[in-house]
Amino acid sequence: MGIMDIFRRKPEVETRSSGTGYTAQLIGARQAYIAGVSGIGELTATVQGCVSLWEGGLSLADVQGAPLLDRRSMAVCARSLALRGECVFLIGDALIPAVDWEVTTRHGVPRAYRLSLPEAGGNTTTTALAAEVLHFRVAPDPAQPWTGQAPLRRSSLTAGLLQTIEAGLAEVYSNAPMGSQVVPFPESQDVDLHELGRGFRGQRGRVLVRESVNVSAAGGPTPAQDWKPQDVTPDLRGMQPLEHLASARHAICNAFGVLPGLFVGEAQGPLVREAQRHLAQWTLQPLAMQMAEEAAAKLGGPVMIDVMRPLQAFDSGNRARSAGAIISALAEAKAAGLDPAQVDLALSLVNWGKDDGAA
C-alpha cells in the first residue's frame, strides 16, 4: 500500500456509546422531564394560571440572609420549579439560571455540574462544583434524589386528559359544520344549485347539503313536512365535555396546591382567602423552607424565606385576638410577679415561647 492509498481510503465510521450530553438523547429522554408528558400540557390556561400563582407568591417572599435571591431570581425559580420540578443557578456576582445541566453524584449527593448558561448568541457551557451551584428541587424521586418532579409529571394522566379535551373542543369549533343546515330543494340544474349554495354560505357554516324533494317512488312525492331544514351542528352533550373539562382542571389545580374553588366564578371573599392560605401554607412555604436550607448551605449563612407575611396568608382577626390575649397575659404575669423564665415556660406550652420553633 502506497502513501496515496492511505489518503484514498474511506474513513471508518466512528461509533460512540450513548451519553446524556447529546441533543438526540436530550430530546428523547427529557421529553417528559422538561416539557411535561405530552409536551403541550403546560400550554393550557389552567396550568399557566397555577404557575403564575407560584411565580407571584415566591417573587413576593421576604428573603433574609441571601441578597442574591432577588425577586427576579425568585420568579424564575418558581416558574422552573412548577414546569420542570427543579431549578439550578450558578453562584457568581449574581445568580445565573442554567438552561440545562448534567450532574455527577456520590452517595446520591451532587458533587459537580456541567451547566449550559443562556447567552444572546447561544448557550455557553461551564463546569462547577456543587458548592458553587444552587439546586432547588420539588418532590425528589427516592431512586434519583438529585432530581425533582414537576406537578405535571406526577399527574400525567390528568394533564393528558385536560390537553386532549381542550384540543378536541378546539378542533370541533374549528372544523365542525356549526350553524350549517341541510336545506331541501327541488331538483334543478347544477349551476342554479351552486349559485344558491354560495348565497347560503356564511362565515361559520361552510357545508351546505341540498337534496331533491321531487320524488315519485314509494307512494308519491315527498310530504310537505320534509321541506323544513335540518341542522347539522354536532351535539356533544352526550360526551359531557364540559363536565370532564372542569374535573380535569380541578385535578390540575389540586396537583399544584391550588384549591379549585379559587377559579369558580361564584367564589366569594372568604373562599378566596382560604384558597390563598392553603396555597401559601401547604405548598409555597414548605418549598420556601427547602430553598432556604439549600441557600444557607451554599451561601454560608442563615437564610429565611417567608411567604406567609407578604401574601397576608393568615387569619387577621384571630391573629389580632391572639396578640391581645398574649399582651393581657403578660400584663397579668407582670402584676403577679412571675419571673421571665416562668412566663416563657407558659408561652411555650402554646407555641409562643422563645425559640420554640413555632411559626
CORPE-V10854 format. One record per helix or strand of 3 or more residues. SS is the DSSP state (2 for helix, 1 for strand). FROM is the first residue (numbers start at 1). LEN is the number of residues. Records with the same first field share a line. If there is no record, write none. Layout:
# CORPE-V10854
SS = FROM-LEN ; FROM-LEN
This chain:
# CORPE-V10854
2 = 3-6 ; 23-7 ; 31-5 ; 41-3 ; 45-15 ; 71-13 ; 130-3 ; 151-4 ; 156-20 ; 190-11 ; 224-4 ; 237-3 ; 241-15 ; 260-4 ; 269-31 ; 308-4 ; 316-21 ; 340-9
1 = 62-3 ; 86-6 ; 95-12 ; 109-9 ; 124-6 ; 133-5 ; 181-4 ; 209-3 ; 304-3
